[in-house]
Amino acid sequence: MEASSPTPPAFSTAIRNASHEQHTEAENSAFMSHLLGGKLGVAAYRRYTEQLWFVYRALEDVPQGLAADPVAGPFIRPELARTAELARDLAHLGGPDWRTGLEPLPATVAYADRIAACARDWPAGYVAHHYTRYLGDLSGGQIIRGTAEKTWGFARKGDGVRFYVFEAIGNPAAFKRDYRELLDGLPLDDLEKQRVIDECKRAFALNSAVFRELGNAFPLTA
């Protein structure tokens, strides 16, 4: 009797496992390590938040019709939207004229452009970027919120850190579980699933490039 082949892991598990190295690299970047270590000033936090503004505008200003797409549509959930919260945080950090002089870093432009291209031309690739951002915000993003509140004196879950506060999601653990079930049920063949995994890795690499440029802009002085 032939031994049965092992059951392949769920797609959400395969994504997490395959992108673990890139995810770890992004989390352990010098800039993020210094930020979470309280070694950088609020100006660095503000500049980071400004970069997020460009990334999330690309994620949320999607082409008409994407919400009805059978692959990407189920992931576009209003309770996840972050652009309004980012605007509120940036107004707190930079005042009413916070948009004046707002410039993305070159790496941020590349990141946002890739998200926009996927949203326009490849819904499954858009899902890869959606997953890497929003599930990260619901998980590790809460560490950043806590650090920001402690280091720079923001009110708990108040202006300055509202990007990390998902008021419309009462149970983040259940939400993430449901999200992973959506990933597992994506109507994709094995080849397309591998392309999505590769795009997740690319998303983390693009994010790491932003961190590198932020690190260059905010080096620790001896």
N, C-alpha and C positions, 0 to 999 in steps of 0.2 A: 504494500500500500504506500502510495506516495505521500510524503508529508505535506500538509497544507501550507501554503505560503503565508507569512505573517500578514495580518491586516494592516494596511497602511494607516499612518496616523491621520487624524482629522486635518482638514486643510488649515484651519486656524493654528493647530499645533505645528504643522509643517512650516508655516510662515514664521512662527515665533522661533522655532529651532534653527531654521536656515538663516535668519537675520540676526541671530544672537550676537555674533561677533561684531557686526556693524553697529548694532544697538549699544553694545558695551563701549565701543570706541567713542560714540557720540556722548554717552553719559559721562565718560571719563576724560573728556577734553579738558585742556588746561583752563580754558575760559570758564567752563561750567564748574569745574572743581574749585576754582578761585571764587566764583560767585557764591556757590553753596557754602564755601568755607568762610564767608564773611570778609574776604580779603579785598573786595572791590567796592567802590563807592556806588551811590545810587545812580550816578551818570551812566555807569556800565549797564545797570539793570534797565534804565530807560532806553538805552541804545538797543539792547536785546529786544525789549518790548516793541520798539519801532520796527525791527526786522520781522517780528511776528505779524505785525499789521499787514505787511505786504504779502506774506505767505498765506494768511487767512483770507485776505481779499481774493486771492487766486482760488482758494478752496471753495469759497462761498459765493463768489460772483460767477456762477457756472452758466454755460449756454442754456438757452431755453430748450426744454425737452429732456434734459438729462435727468430730471426728477422722475420722469416717466420711463426711463430706460430700465429694462428688466434686470440688468446687472448692477448699475450704480444707484438707481432710484431708491431702493429700500434703505440705503445708507444715509441718504440726505434727510436728516432729522432736524427739525427746527430747534429742539432742545439742546443741540450741540453747538449751534451758531455762536461764534466768538467775536465777530467783527465789532458789534456794538459795545461789548465789554472792553475790548482793546481800546476803542476810541475813548471810553470813559477813563480807563487807566492812564492813557496818554495825556488826556486833559488834566488829570490830577498831577501827573509828573511834569508836564511842560506848559500848563496854563492854557487859556482859550486859543492861543495862536500856535498850538503844538504842531499843526500841519506845515507851518512856515519853515522852509528849509529841510523838511523831512526827505531823506534820501536813503534808498536801499543800498546796501553793500553789493559789490559785483556778484558775490556768491548768492546773495538773496535774490537778485534778479534772475540768476540761472535757475534757482530753486522754484521761484514763482512761475517762471516761464515754462518749466517742465510740467508743473501741476496744471497750468492752463492748457498746455498742449494735450495732455492726457484727457482733461475734461472735454476738450473739443473733439478729439479723434479716437480715443481709446478708453471707454468707460471702465473696463477692468483695471487698467493702469491707474485711473483716477481713484478707484477703491484702494489700491495699494497705498497711495499717499494719504487718503482719508484715514485709513487704519493706523498708519504710523504716527499721525498727528493726534487724532482725537483720543485713541486709547492711551497714548502716552500722557495726554493732558489729564485724563481721569486717574492715572496711576502716579507716575513719577512727578507729574506737574504739581501734585499736592506738596511734595517736598520743597519745591521752589517757593510755593506760596508761604509755607511756614517759615522758611529762611528769610524771605522778604519782609514778612511781618516783624520778625524778631530783629533783623539787622537794621532796617530803615524805618521802623516804627509805624508801618501802615496798620490801620485798624483791621482787626480780624475779619477776613472775608470782605473787606471794604474797598474803597477806591484805592487804586494802585495794584491790587491783586485780584480784581474781579474777573480777569481772564481765566483764572483757575477755579472759579466758583460756578458750578453748574446747578443753579437754583431749580431748574425744571427737572432735574434728575434726582429723585428722592433716594434711590438705592443704586449707587454706582456699581456695586458688585453684580447685581442682577442685570443692570444695563449692559455691562461688559460681557456677561455670559450670553445674553441675547444677541449681542453684536457678533460674538464668535460663532454662534449658531447660524447667523446670516452668512458669514464667511464660509462655513462648512457646507452650506446649501447653494453656493453659487453655481449657476449652470455653465460650468466651464469644463473643457476636456483637460487631460493631463498636460498637454503642451502649453495651453493657455494658463493653467495654474502655475507652471514653472515660470512663465513670463511674468506673472504677477509677483511671484516670490523674488525674481530678479529685480523687479521695479521697487519692491520694498527695500531691498538692499541699496538700490540707487537712491531712494528717498533718504535713508540714513546717511549715506555718503554726502548728499547735497546739504543735509543739516550739519554734518560735521564740518563741511567747508565754511559754512556761516560761522560756526564756533571758532574756526581757525582765524578768520578775518576779524572777528570780535576780539580774539586774544591778541592779535597784532595791534588792534586799536587801543586795548587796555592792558598793556603789559604790567606785570608787577615790578615796582621799582625796588632796588636793593636798599 
